[in-house]
Amino acid sequence: MIKKPCIDKNEIARIFPVIKELKDQELGAKITGVWAELFNKSKWDGIEDACWSPGVNTQRLVDHINVTVLSALRISELIEQYQNIKFDRDIIITMGLLHDVSKIVEYEPDGAGGYKKSEIGEKIQHAVFGAISAYNMGLSLDIIHLILTHTPLSKMKPLMKEGILFTYVDSCDADMIHFENGLPITLKD
């Protein structure tokens, strides 16, 4: 069995460079802790090997996370510039880096070069496992709420503007990936 690489703050900063922009570096340590905990429970050899979704073998989880965090930050800057609505960048970065962390245990390699849902993915709704890990790592109830409500699978909607913005950005990237792979999109008529 190959020993998994150590997931520390330097490795997370290499994979997700935006973490260095956090004003509150304690958040960075907690984000790293969540990723390390779930990576160690996963069947992936490296975080960068993790898939975004079975059936979409061309997209990596880390790429989706980087796209959504950076897009949400850029849109928040534009809204602030033109609409004078202020956002908390640390909240956007934290929820963005953790919104899909549970996918690292929800999916696993299928042994044939593809991916499949794991037992966790079959039995626990998306985002719940990541929210539990975030809670155990001492992240705020607001962050846990935003992790849980970023997905249309949730019966709740985000109660913070950072979550509303992020949910739209996340759905946009997901729909672009689906469209490019000939899969149904979530855009409503």
DAMO-V730119 format. One line per field, one symbol per residue. ss: DSSP state (H for helix, E for strand, L for the rest). phi: phi as a letter, one per 30 degrees, with the letter a starting at -180 (. if undefined). burial: b if it has 9 or more other C-alpha atoms within 8 Angstrom, else e. Layout:
# DAMO-V730119
ss=???
phi=???
burial=???
This chain:
# DAMO-V730119
ss=LLLLLLLLHHHHHHHLHHHHHLLLHHHHHHHHHHHHHHHHHLLLLLHHHLELLLLLLLLEHHHHHHHHHHHHHHHHHHHHHHHLLLLLHHHHHHHHHHLLLLHHHHEEELLLLLEEELHHHHHLLLLHHHHHHHHHLLLLHHHHHHHHHLLLLLLLLLLLHHHHHHHHHHHHHHHHHHHHLLLLLLLLL
phi=.dddddcbdddddddbeddddddcdddedddeddddddddddcddaedddddaejbdccceddddddddddddddddddddcchccbcdddddddddcecedddcdbadcibjcbbddddddcbeeiddddddddddiddedddedddcdcddddccdcbddddedddddddddddddedcicdccecd
burial=eeeeeebbbebbbeebebbeebeeeebbbbbbbbbbbbbeebbbebbeebbbbbebbebbbbebbbbbbbbbbeebebbbeeeeeeeeebbbbbbbbbbbbbbbbbbbbeeeebbbbbebbbeeebbbbbbbbbbebebeeebbbbbbbbbeebeeebeeebbbbbbebbbebbbebbbeeeeeeeeee
